[in-house]
Amino acid sequence: MMGGVIGMDTEEGRGSTFWIELPEVATEQDYHSNDVEQVVAVEPTSGGGCRYTVLYIEDNPANLRLVTQILGKNPQIHLITAHTPELGLELVSARHPELILLDINLPGMDGYQVLSVLQSLDSVKQIPVIAISANATARDIEWGRKAGFDEYITKPIDIRHFLETVDRLLFDGVEK
């Protein structure tokens, strides 16, 4: 499933060697050494192209790839990502996305601090923000909602619930 190979070599009386080969992927260090905006280009499947920009602020490359794959299937969404809170705040000011997805456990500034900054900026404070977090207790979710997140999605992500939430916050009241 990952495009790799599993094998075994055996020699009677000497033992067996088991091995696995996986394709090389970028390491987290490679990922963090690139301090530029990550943009996912979505090719429209029908007329109209991308209508909505969504920003995902997340430091974990695997989580970024997952959400990229999920949202990449919607031709109306242009996803931009930031792997640091600081870059995310710069992109919010520069791009004014229609929706922000925000991890809670970020290096330097946590998601609550980022949300506080967003809420203090008149030009962006009306943008809906969805918390996406592995902090999944009822108390965590309650704190997130009290802090001002429009929604709180827990990891592992329930894809159907995630898509319904994104659709509701992006498309409600707007003709699709």
Summary of the structure (lengths in Angstrom):
residues: 176
radius of gyration: 19.6
end to end distance: 34.8
largest distance: 74.4
contacts: 481
relative contact order: 0.12
helix: 35%
strand: 24%
